Structures are given as C-alpha cells and as structure tokens.
Amino acid sequence: MKNPLHLYTNSGTYSVSLTVTTPGGQSIITKNNYITVSGICTDLPVTISDTNAYYPSIGSALGVAVNGDAIMIQGTNLTESPTTSQDISLMLSGGYSCDYSMNPGFSVIRGAMTIGKGTMTIENIIIQ
C-alpha cells in the first residue's frame, strides 16, 4: 500500500513497523516508542465552521448546515452513510485536531456518501 495511514484512538506511546515486500524479498524496519499520542478529544467529532456547535455525526451537521458552510471533522474514523439533498454548496473538510485549529491528517468515513442535490467540495476525507 502506498502512503499507509493509521489513526491512533487512545493516548499512549507506540512502536511503529514498516514492512516492504519486493520481488527480492521482505524488509522490516521497526522504530520503538516512536509515536506519542496524548490528550483525549473533549469536543464531538464534527463542527460547522464559525459556530460553537458540535455534532456526533456528519449527518447531524448536514441537517442544520446552510449554503456556504464548512463542515469540519476531527482526524478520526466515523461509521455512517451521510445523505444530503439540499440545493446548497458545502465544504466537507477532514483531518482536524481535537480543537479544530489544524487539519494535518485525514478523516475516515466507513460507509457511503450520497449527495442528491447541491454541491459539496470534499478535502482530507477517505471514504471506505
């Protein structure tokens, strides 16, 4: 897999291994205690920019979004199949830190995304 990605969901210190397999054989590199994850997100994983409202799912944020809103998702895994049929333009942006101040990564949606009307720009989202 090119550009492997792993989302850590619990605080702690983790070792990382990378295995590369080629026609000539296999090579493994391990870095012990290489990743430190700290802090637990206290906000719900979805917000709409410029609001102080937080939502447990993309679908619940879509239900109140208006034209021009940016829906922001923490860098986490969400299992849902959000649907929208509003005739509006939205941005769906993922990979944000717990406080939504940076988006250094990706968010993973395990499900399907259905856009019946309108337009949605999507960035830093992986749909599986």
Secondary structure, DSSP 8 states (H G I E B T S, - for coil): --S------S-EEEEEEEEEEETTEEEEEEEEEEEEE-----S-SEEETTSS-EESSHHHHHTT--TT-EEEEESSEEE---EE--SSEEEEEEEE-TTSS---S-EEEES--EE-SSEEEEESEEE-
